[in-house]
Amino acid sequence: MPCQKWRRLLRRLIQQRLVQQWKNDVGLRAGRDALAKHLQTMPEFQTLTGEFDPDLFRARLRQEQMNENMFLARLGDDLGARA
């Protein structure tokens, strides 16, 4: 049984990677507007009242040694993978 779970997991990971590669090949990515909209819903960048905080966003990026373009590119890849 555990072997079957690992095979299913591996198959799903391979499929996700193939879909991501295909999207990269054809240039399919989430648009800037979609990224901005999604970014504002991410809890890690929101205040206690649920509002997007650009200062918190920039501070978290600095902690991760990323700039905004790097983060948005990665987010676009992630969202594209889920599309």
N, C-alpha and C positions, 0 to 999 in steps of 0.2 A: 503493500500500500504506500509507504513513504516514497518509494521509488516512482510511483505514478504521479504523486504530487510534485516531485521535483521535475519530472518530464513535462507536466502541464505548465509549471512555472517557467521552465526554460523555453518551451514553445511560445508562451505568451510574451516573454522578453524578446525573443527573436522576432516575433511578429511586430511588436512595437518598434523595434529598431529598424526593421525593413520599411515600415510605414514612414518613420521619421526620415530615413534615407531617401525614400521616394519623394517626400515633401520637399526635402532640401534640393533634390535633383530638378524638380519642376518649379522651385522658387516659391512654394506655398508657405506663407508665414502669417501670423496674426498681424493685423494692421495697427498702426500707431494709436488710433482712437480706441480700438479694442484693448490694447495694452494699458492705456491710461485709465480706462473704465475699470478694468480688472485690478489694477494697482490700487485704486481707491477703495476696493472692497477687501484688501488683504489686512487681516487683523494685526499683523506685526507692525503695520505702519499707521495704526489708528490710535486716537486718543481714547481715554476712558469713556467718552461719550459716543464713540464709534465714528468720529470724523477723521478723514485722512489728514495726517500731519506731515507736511513736506520737510520740516526740520528733523523729525524723527526718522523719516525715510532716508535723508542724507546722512544722519548719524549712524544708522544701521549699515548703510553702504560703506561708510568709512571703517566701521568695525570689521567688515568683511573684506576690506581693501579692494573695493570695487567702485567704479564710477557709474553714473546713471546709464550711460550707453551700454556698458557691459551688462548691467542688470537687466535692462530692457531687452537686449539681444537674447539673453538666457531665458527670460520670461516668454519672449516670443517663440523661442524654440519649444519651451514646455507647453505653451498653449497650443502651438501648432501640432504637437504630438498628440494632444487630446482631442483635436478637432476631428 
